[in-house]
Amino acid sequence: MRNLTHHVLIVAIALCLAAPASANQMSRDNGDKPTSVPILLDVALLRPIGLVMTTVGAIVYAFPVAPIVAITRPGDLWKPFGPLVAEPGKYTFSDPLGQH
């Protein structure tokens, strides 16, 4: 019984490891047709994460980063704004669904 269980587990692990390669090949076969899986993943998971990152970036920029940069290098005040707020905001609100 133990031997059979070990064999079943080995086959199950091998199939799990081979599944991404199979899915990748299937997506290549579809050509340029968009599938609903990336769009659903984008809407359900990635856009909410982008919204959280935009909010966190705005808070981090407003309180510790902007005052320190304003004191030390006033000419570079908007440089940290891009990676902290603008890039996550662009991804969250401007980029087309399923393009990442």
N, C-alpha and C positions, 0 to 999 in steps of 0.2 A: 504494500500500500504506500509506503514511504517513497519507494522508487518511482511509482506512477505519479505521485504528487510532485516530485522533483522534475520529472519529464514535462508535466503539464506546465509547471511554472517556467521552465526554460523556454518552452514553445511560446508561452504568453509574453514573456519578456522580449523574445526575438520578434514577434509580431508587432509589439508596441514600438520597438526601435525601427522597424521597417515602415511603419505607417506614415511618418512625415515624408519619406522619399516617394512613396506612392502618391500622396496628396500633391507634392510638388510636381510630379510628372503629369498628374491630371490637370493641374492649373495651366501647365504649358500647352497641353493639348487643346484647351479652349481658345487659344489665340488671343485676340484683343477683347473678347467679351468680358465685361466685369462680372464678378461673382458677388453674391450677397454676403458671403462670409466676411470679407474685409470691411464692408460697409457696416455690417452689424457690429463687428468688433470695434470699429472706429466710433460708432455712435454710443455703444453700451459701455465701453471701457476707456478708450483713448481720449475722447473729447471731455469727459468729466475729469480725467487726470490733467488734461491741458487747462481746464478752468481752474482747478485747484492750484496748479503751478503758476498760472497767471496771477491769482490772488496772493499766493505766498510770495511771489516775486515782487509784486507791488508793495506789499507790507515790508519786505526786507529792504527794498529800494527806498521807501519813504522814511523809515526810521533809522536804521544804523548806517546805510550806505550813503545816501544823499547828503546828510549833514557832514559826514567825515570827508567826502570828496569835495564838498563846497568849501570846507576849511582848508584842506590840503592842496587841491588842484581845482580852482573854480572854473577854469576853462574846459575841464573834462567832465562836467556835471552830468551830461546826457550819455556818456559812454556806457556806464553800467545799466542804463535803462533798456538798451537793446536786448542783451541776453537775459535780463531778469524779467522784463515785462513784455517787450514788443514781440520777441520770437514766440513765446508760448501763446500770446494773444493772437498773433497772426495764424498760428496753427489752429487754435481753438475756433476762431470766428471767421477766418478768410479762406483757408485752404478747402478745396473740394473734398467731399466725403470719399473715403476709400482710396486716397492717393498716397498713403504712407505705408 
